[in-house]
């Protein structure tokens, strides 16, 4: 689902609030108020994730709920951002799980086409992914206990950020090899095979379609990374505000405080790339 113009301001608002929280986190860290610095870092990433999910159409503003096509395509109606509150990752996984049956139905329909071998293989992957999502939903997300493990997670996130531009550049090169007329011909045959009527329309600008596809790929990668980082940061939301007997303080010896700059850099880089795409 591509983002609509109506979403642009909403996305910008989420990113704007994310920047404010990120700046707050930096100021509090420099002031050695570590628990609140981590809290605002978590909040910044949460707002960034919601903005990115909106930008790729996974979340929709309230007005989009009136469109029955959303439910018919996904099998469910995406939640508004406010409904996610501080449960971005669990709620996202719930929606992904609900969408799998709709994807499976679509793949079953396509398996009758000439693409059957490839579609069948992809269908198998979807079924495996469904089981993976169910397992992930049951997995409790807790604070990372060691600085070493947190360092590994940060390095992995940095590696993904380093490859975002490489992936989109490669996708751009591959899209340049496509023949727009051949794509329309194959799509027309698929539509006709399921008994639908094809109405001749002038071809849209392939360059514009390509640019939107590249942008969507980049935003999807950033959204996936931000949601992944949420699994590291979201457990901080409650314990940094309301410490309990197990999480009584966050000082210089806490793994999250020790790696604050690394976590901050990941969120800041992801936010910067998101800002660049939102201004296009």
Beta strands, then each sheet from edge to edge (+ up, - down):
end
